Amino acid sequence: MTTAAAKRSDLPQRLISAAVGIPLLAGVVWLGGIATATVTALAALIAANELLLLVKRAGWRPLRNEGLLLALVVVVAAPFGGLPVAIALGAGFGLLLVAAAAIRRSACFLGDAVLTAAPVAYSAVPLASLVLLRDGAAGLAWVALVFAATFATDTGAYIVGRLIGRHKMAPSVSPGKTWEGVAGGLLAAIGATIGVVALADEISSLYARAAGLGLAIGVISQIGDLAESKLKRIARVKDSGILIPGHGGLMDRLDSLLLIFPLVYLASRLWD
């Protein structure tokens, strides 16, 4: 079955998953507080597990159980503020080094610890930033900006790439991506970010900053997508998991979003 045919056969499942998942996600974000923190902690565990399994399939030796514990500790610390997250990550990595040395009993323990901590940090720290962002001033509006701009990036890149895409960007990593699509995604991200800032009374209408933030979101979103595609190619798998019917794993949905959460959290702190 060709890739296009496979996508068409998955379409009903993808639509059903979206119809169920999007309202649930919106409800959790709207509730905030313990609801957002709890669901985010669960998402961090799932995403970290998928990444650790990809790293293992790629031929490395992460400490899976210890990595999952580190991911949980980092996200659980998020409701208490950014400093506790940083302390949890630093202390957790120190304990991970000790555990790796005890378990591996070889000079490879340092590499194994790093290859455990890196995917955990890549998944858990951004999701901890989501909790911090939602709990902050104008949190709901800022989270809406994240999702709107990232969705606009993906949609703009897809539509423009399909219509006028000619020049391949990274054919060995993601054959469907074109430079024209990248430009379309960037413009869509800028437009969506300015639009949310204009509509959200809680966010100061600083349109030059909004354009810069939208550009950064567009760039980082597409880098995140390419990074996970590269890891999946190294691991020789199509999807990061099977959690979401028609879509694959959770990381297949979060790849464009993860690095946007800390970016927008930082922007929210420096906005006014």
C-alpha positions as CSV (number, residue, x, y, z in Angstrom):
1,M,0.0,0.0,0.0
2,T,1.4,3.4,-1.0
3,T,1.8,6.2,1.6
4,A,-1.1,8.2,0.1
5,A,-3.4,5.1,0.1
6,A,-2.4,4.4,3.7
7,K,-3.3,7.9,4.7
8,R,-6.7,7.6,3.0
9,S,-7.4,4.3,4.8
10,D,-6.5,5.9,8.1
11,L,-8.7,9.0,7.5
12,P,-11.9,7.7,9.3
13,Q,-9.8,6.8,12.4
14,R,-8.0,10.1,12.3
15,L,-11.3,12.0,12.1
16,I,-12.8,10.0,15.0
17,S,-9.7,10.5,17.1
18,A,-9.8,14.2,16.4
19,A,-13.5,14.5,17.2
20,V,-12.9,12.8,20.6
21,G,-9.5,14.2,21.5
22,I,-9.9,17.9,20.6
23,P,-12.9,18.6,22.9
24,L,-11.2,16.6,25.7
25,L,-8.0,18.6,25.3
26,A,-9.9,21.9,25.2
27,G,-11.8,20.9,28.4
28,V,-8.7,20.0,30.3
29,V,-7.0,23.3,29.3
30,W,-10.0,25.3,30.2
31,L,-10.3,23.8,33.6
32,G,-6.6,24.5,34.4
33,G,-5.3,23.8,37.9
34,I,-5.1,20.1,39.0
35,A,-6.9,18.9,35.9
36,T,-4.2,20.3,33.6
37,A,-1.4,19.3,35.9
38,T,-2.7,15.7,36.2
39,V,-3.3,15.2,32.5
40,T,0.1,16.8,31.6
41,A,1.9,14.5,34.0
42,L,0.3,11.5,32.3
43,A,1.2,12.9,28.9
44,A,4.8,13.4,30.0
45,L,5.0,9.8,31.1
46,I,3.6,8.6,27.8
47,A,5.7,10.9,25.6
48,A,8.9,10.1,27.6
49,N,8.2,6.4,27.3
50,E,7.7,6.6,23.5
51,L,11.0,8.6,23.1
52,L,12.9,6.2,25.3
53,L,11.6,3.2,23.3
54,L,12.6,5.0,20.1
55,V,16.1,5.6,21.5
56,K,16.3,1.9,22.4
57,R,15.2,0.8,19.0
58,A,17.8,3.1,17.5
59,G,20.5,1.0,19.2
60,W,21.2,2.8,22.4
61,R,20.6,1.8,26.0
62,P,18.5,4.2,28.0
63,L,17.4,3.4,31.5
64,R,13.7,3.4,30.9
65,N,12.2,3.0,34.4
66,E,14.5,5.6,35.9
67,G,13.8,7.9,33.0
68,L,10.1,7.7,33.5
69,L,10.5,8.5,37.2
70,L,12.5,11.5,36.3
71,A,9.8,12.7,33.8
72,L,7.1,12.3,36.5
73,V,9.1,14.2,39.1
74,V,9.8,17.1,36.7
75,V,6.1,17.6,35.7
76,V,4.8,17.1,39.3
77,A,7.1,19.9,40.3
78,A,5.6,22.3,37.8
79,P,2.6,23.6,39.8
80,F,5.1,24.9,42.4
81,G,7.0,27.1,39.9
82,G,9.8,27.2,37.5
83,L,12.6,26.9,40.1
84,P,11.3,23.6,41.6
85,V,11.2,22.3,38.0
86,A,14.9,23.2,37.5
87,I,15.8,21.7,40.9
88,A,13.9,18.5,40.1
89,L,15.6,18.2,36.8
90,G,19.1,18.8,38.1
91,A,18.7,16.6,41.2
92,G,17.0,13.9,39.1
93,F,19.9,13.9,36.6
94,G,22.4,13.5,39.5
95,L,20.5,10.5,40.8
96,L,20.2,9.2,37.3
97,L,24.0,9.3,37.0
98,V,24.3,7.3,40.2
99,A,21.7,4.8,39.1
100,A,23.4,4.4,35.7
101,A,26.8,3.8,37.3
102,A,25.3,1.2,39.7
103,I,23.3,-0.6,37.0
104,R,25.7,-0.6,34.0
105,R,28.9,-1.0,36.0
106,S,31.0,0.1,33.1
107,A,32.4,3.3,31.6
108,C,29.3,3.5,29.3
109,F,27.2,4.6,32.3
110,L,27.6,8.3,31.5
111,G,26.4,8.0,27.9
112,D,23.5,5.8,29.0
113,A,22.5,8.4,31.6
114,V,22.7,11.2,29.0
115,L,20.7,9.2,26.5
116,T,18.1,8.7,29.2
117,A,17.9,12.3,30.4
118,A,17.9,13.9,26.9
119,P,14.5,12.4,25.7
120,V,13.0,12.9,29.2
121,A,14.0,16.5,29.3
122,Y,12.8,17.0,25.7
123,S,9.3,15.7,26.7
124,A,8.9,16.5,30.4
125,V,10.4,20.1,30.6
126,P,8.2,21.5,27.8
127,L,5.1,19.9,29.3
128,A,6.0,21.3,32.7
129,S,6.2,24.7,30.9
130,L,2.6,24.1,29.7
131,V,1.5,23.8,33.3
132,L,3.4,27.0,34.3
133,L,1.9,28.8,31.3
134,R,-1.6,27.8,32.0
135,D,-1.3,28.8,35.7
136,G,0.2,32.2,34.9
137,A,-1.6,35.5,34.1
138,A,-3.8,35.2,31.0
139,G,-2.8,31.5,30.9
140,L,-5.8,30.3,28.9
141,A,-5.2,32.9,26.2
142,W,-1.5,32.1,26.0
143,V,-2.2,28.3,25.7
144,A,-4.8,29.1,23.0
145,L,-2.1,31.0,21.2
146,V,0.3,28.0,21.3
147,F,-2.2,25.7,19.8
148,A,-3.6,28.2,17.2
149,A,-0.1,29.2,15.9
150,T,1.2,25.6,15.8
151,F,-1.9,24.3,14.1
152,A,-1.6,27.2,11.6
153,T,2.0,26.4,10.9
154,D,1.2,22.7,10.1
155,T,-1.8,23.7,8.0
156,G,-0.1,26.5,6.1
157,A,2.9,24.3,5.4
158,Y,0.7,21.4,4.2
159,I,-1.5,23.5,1.9
160,V,1.2,25.7,0.4
161,G,3.5,22.6,0.0
162,R,0.7,20.7,-1.8
163,L,-0.2,23.6,-4.1
164,I,3.1,25.1,-5.1
165,G,5.8,23.0,-3.3
166,R,8.7,22.2,-5.7
167,H,11.9,22.4,-3.8
168,K,12.5,19.6,-1.3
169,M,13.8,20.8,2.1
170,A,15.1,17.6,3.8
171,P,14.2,14.6,1.5
172,S,16.2,12.1,3.5
173,V,14.3,13.0,6.7
174,S,10.9,14.1,5.5
175,P,10.4,13.7,1.8
176,G,7.1,15.6,1.7
177,K,8.5,18.9,3.1
178,T,9.3,21.7,0.7
179,W,10.8,25.1,1.2
180,E,7.6,26.6,-0.2
181,G,5.7,24.8,2.4
182,V,8.0,26.1,5.1
183,A,7.4,29.6,4.0
184,G,3.7,29.0,4.0
185,G,3.9,27.7,7.5
186,L,5.9,30.7,8.7
187,L,3.4,33.2,7.3
188,A,0.5,31.2,8.8
189,A,2.1,31.2,12.2
190,I,2.7,34.9,12.1
191,G,-0.9,35.6,11.0
192,A,-2.4,33.3,13.7
193,T,-0.2,34.8,16.5
194,I,-1.2,38.3,15.6
195,G,-4.8,37.2,15.3
196,V,-4.9,35.7,18.8
197,V,-3.1,38.7,20.3
198,A,-5.6,41.0,18.6
199,L,-8.6,39.0,19.9
200,A,-7.4,38.2,23.4
201,D,-8.1,41.1,25.8
202,E,-5.8,39.6,28.4
203,I,-2.7,39.9,26.2
204,S,-1.3,43.4,25.4
205,S,-1.7,44.2,21.7
206,L,2.0,44.4,20.9
207,Y,1.8,43.4,17.2
208,A,5.5,43.7,16.4
209,R,6.3,41.3,19.2
210,A,3.4,39.1,18.1
211,A,4.9,38.9,14.6
212,G,8.3,38.0,16.0
213,L,6.8,35.4,18.3
214,G,4.8,33.9,15.4
215,L,7.9,33.7,13.3
216,A,9.8,31.9,16.1
217,I,6.9,29.5,16.6
218,G,6.8,28.7,12.9
219,V,10.5,27.9,12.8
220,I,10.7,25.9,16.0
221,S,7.5,24.0,15.3
222,Q,8.9,22.7,12.0
223,I,12.3,21.9,13.6
224,G,10.5,19.8,16.2
225,D,8.6,17.9,13.5
226,L,11.9,17.2,11.6
227,A,13.7,16.2,14.8
228,E,11.2,13.4,15.6
229,S,11.1,12.3,12.0
230,K,14.8,11.9,12.1
231,L,14.7,9.9,15.3
232,K,12.0,7.6,13.8
233,R,14.1,7.0,10.7
234,I,17.1,6.1,12.8
235,A,14.8,3.7,14.8
236,R,13.2,2.5,11.5
237,V,9.6,3.0,12.6
238,K,6.7,4.8,11.0
239,D,5.1,6.1,14.2
240,S,6.3,6.7,17.8
241,G,3.5,4.5,19.2
242,I,0.0,3.3,18.7
243,L,-1.9,5.3,21.4
244,I,-4.0,7.4,19.0
245,P,-5.9,5.5,16.3
246,G,-5.0,6.8,12.9
247,H,-2.3,9.2,14.2
248,G,0.2,6.9,15.9
249,G,1.8,7.8,19.2
250,L,1.4,10.8,21.4
251,M,4.8,12.1,20.2
252,D,3.5,12.1,16.7
253,R,1.0,14.7,17.8
254,L,3.3,16.6,20.2
255,D,6.4,16.8,18.0
256,S,5.5,20.3,16.6
257,L,4.2,21.5,20.0
258,L,6.7,20.6,22.6
259,L,9.4,23.2,22.1
260,I,6.7,25.9,21.6
261,F,5.5,25.6,25.3
262,P,8.7,26.9,26.9
263,L,9.1,29.5,24.1
264,V,5.6,31.0,24.7
265,Y,6.0,30.7,28.5
266,L,9.1,32.8,28.3
267,A,7.3,35.2,26.0
268,S,4.4,35.5,28.4
269,R,6.8,36.5,31.2
270,L,8.6,39.1,29.1
271,W,5.6,40.4,27.2
272,D,4.7,43.7,28.9
